[in-house]
Structure formats: C-alpha cells, structure tokens
C-alpha cells in the first residue's frame, strides 16, 4: 500500500506532461526522478540501477538510453508549464528568491564548456558551471520554480547581466509579467542588474554591498542631492529580533529606513533603503527596495523575508549533498543542462510529497510518522528523501508475510507396494 501511494503521487505529478511526452519518454522521466531520489547521485548508471535492479549489460544499456533520450526530452516546456501553474499563487508581495549558485567540477577532463566559477561559501575561484536558481517559499521551505544554467566558456556568453535578463524574460513569458517581489543577494548589487529589474517594472529587494569603502554606492537623498549610502546610516528607528539557530540565541536587530532616489534613464526613481544591524555583527546589512517603508513593521518584514532565503540555499545544498547533483558525469554540456532540469522536477515532487505527508489524517502522514518513530527530527525534504528510500528499500512483499487461515490438508499418498519397508522407515 505504501509503495502504491508514492507511485500514485509520482504519476499524478507527471500527468501534466502527457501532452509533451510520448509514452516511452514519460516512463523514462518517471524512472529518472525515482532513480535520483533513491540513488542520490547524478550518475546515469546509478539511476538505472534503481529501476532495473540488475548489474552489467542491462544497466549500461539502460543508462545509454537515458543519455540518448535526454536531448530529445522537452524539459524546458515541462518546467514552463509548471511555472505557469504557479501564477495564481503569486501576488505583488510574494517573495521570489533569485540566487546565483555554482556546480564546481574539480575533475572535469572531457566535459564540455567548463568555465570559471566563484564559490561564495568558500571564497575561492573554481571550475564548473553557473546556475541562476528561482524559488518560492512553500511552508517552512523553498521550492525551485526555475533553473537557468550557463557557463562562462560558452561562445555566446556575454555576461552575467545578460543571463539574468534571460531568467526575467522566462518569468515574464510564463506569468505575463514578472510577478512577486524579487529578493536578490549581494551579487545583485550591480547598477545594470537593478536597471534590468526596473525595465520589467517589478518589485524587488536587493541586498547592497557595504564593504566598498571609499567606493561606496552613490545615491540621491530626498532633496535630490548626491550622497553615499553608508553616510545616511545613523540612529535606529525601530527594533526586531532574530533567532540564531546555530548559537541558539535570540538577537536584537536595530532597524533604520530612509527614502532615497535611484537614477534611471536620466530620471530619479523614488526608493527606500533599510539598514538592519544585528547584535554582534560588525556592520549592518542594507537593502534597496521598491516597497514603501513607512514604519517599523514594513522594515521588519523586509528583513525577515530576505533572510527566509536561507531555506532556498538549503534546497540547493540538499540537491548537491543529499542528491549528489554536483557529481554529474556527462560529457555533453547540453545533457548536463537537461539533467539539472530533471532535478527541478525532483524538488517539486519532494515538495508535493511533503505537503501531502504533513496533512493530518492522510495515509502518507501516518506512514511518515511511523518512519520517524517519534524522533525530534524536523519534517523536511531531507527526511522525506530518507523515508522515500526506506520504503523502496524494504518493500511490503519482503516485510509482510501472510499466514494461512487454515492448515494445509494431509497429503494423499498412493498405496505402497512395500508396506513393511515403509513402516520401518527404510
């Protein structure tokens, strides 16, 4: 029953792709989604092994089928359909998180279009691919809506701003306009990127770089006079609190906001700056936003919604560490891009399974609780992956053993030609 429930969830999730895929393609897409969750690696051999359960030639032949079929799968259109379906859930105040991340390949011999990357967490340059990830908050976690992968070694690569514009174009095509409030990290502190956001007339919150020193960002104050961004920071106007999970402390955050102007196409566009200085931090974080900030509540909302993007980073970390996305081994750059799109579908399926499993009274909820067995583990995508793997590792036919309702009847023997020998047990 449990395997049937998970299979039915996977089938209903893929039902929207029936017009885009042939029957064999639909079967292969389901197998790849299932194989990634169970195999926890981006190896096609490992994915095939989860679906065939055999070694040798059968697995190699199946992996080759996946490789050949990847280029023909309309994964871009499939994700586009899913993206259009979320239009109703997004209004002007819905946070949409845009993050620039990377896949680092230390051992990349034979792989196409390996370019330069910058690992922000490690602070070191590397080799690999760049990804712009777009996600939305679903409950206490984020879910990937769209993923654009590119390489600095591509022939038509012009710059990060152009790749950023491609993502905005895709969102605009799916929703008719770029909806929601886009939250962009410090890497978006770029005049060209901010002007691109203004081109699409969308709301945004951009974290500004406060470590420029003498080259601090120049803005215009309310009197339309040029001034440096950090020169406007002085006294706090409000407070909020932040729960630090690592240190297990509640820290006070000082808030300050001010109306400023941004120069765009030789005009001054009114915006707001929000400073937030967390207790113990050497310098504040600064946000430039199109939202109207008039009181402590609106400034506090910007602060907490921005740092909600930590769950978006957790999603990508889950893909890299838990599901082995960074271990991809495909020579073709186009095939790597396609496989990264399959990971978007995997993340959306895990979100669907989690939402169904956390509804009280459902069968999936009871199955998940029985798997966790009263532990204090947080119900998230990481636990759903382990739960999914456990149920397929121990299928019901191996764990449930039926007993006979009635004992078997005695066997009817043919009369022996040697009765004396039978009695003596010879």
Number of C-alpha atoms within 10 A of each C-alpha: 9 15 14 9 14 15 14 12 16 19 14 11 16 18 11 13 19 12 8 15 18 12 9 9 18 17 13 20 21 19 17 25 20 22 24 24 25 22 23 21 23 26 19 24 20 19 25 28 21 20 18 13 9 12 11 9 9 14 21 17 13 19 20 14 14 20 17 12 15 20 16 12 18 15 23 15 12 20 19 17 15 17 18 15 12 13 16 8 9 16 11 13 13 16 24 25 30 23 22 20 19 24 20 21 19 9 11 16 9 11 15 17 20 22 17 16 20 19 15 12 7 7 8 9 12 17 21 25 25 23 18 18 22 22 23 24 18 13 10 9 19 26 23 24 22 22 20 19 21 21 24 19 14 13 8 8 12 10 10 16 15 14 18 18 15 13 18 17 15 17 21 14 14 18 16 12 16 21 22 20 21 25 25 23 20 16 14 21 18 15 13 12 19 19 15 17 17 15 10 15 13 17 20 24 28 23 21 23 19 17 10 10 9 7 9 15 17 14 17 20 20 13 8 13 10 13 15 15 19 17 9 15 17 9 10 14 14 16 17 18 14 15 11 10 8 6 8 8 10 12 15 16 21 19 24 23 25 17 17 24 20 21 14 13 8 7 9 14 14 18 19 21 26 25 26 25 18 19 15 9 9 8 13 18 18 25 27 22 23 19 18 14 21 12 13 15 12 14 26 22 12 21 21 13 17 21 13 18 24 13 19 24 18 15 21 21 15 17 24 18 14 18 22 18 22 19 17 18 18 19 14 14 18 16 18 22 21 18 21 22 20 22 21 21 23 22 23 18 20 21 21 16 22 21 15 15 20 16 12 10 9 11 15 20 18 14 16 18 16 11 17 16 10 8 8 7 9 9 15 15 20 17 16 20 19 15 18 21 17 13 15 14 12 12 13 13 8 8 8 9 8 7 7 7 6 6 7 7 6 6 6 6 6 6 7 9 8 8 9 10 10 10 8 7 6 6
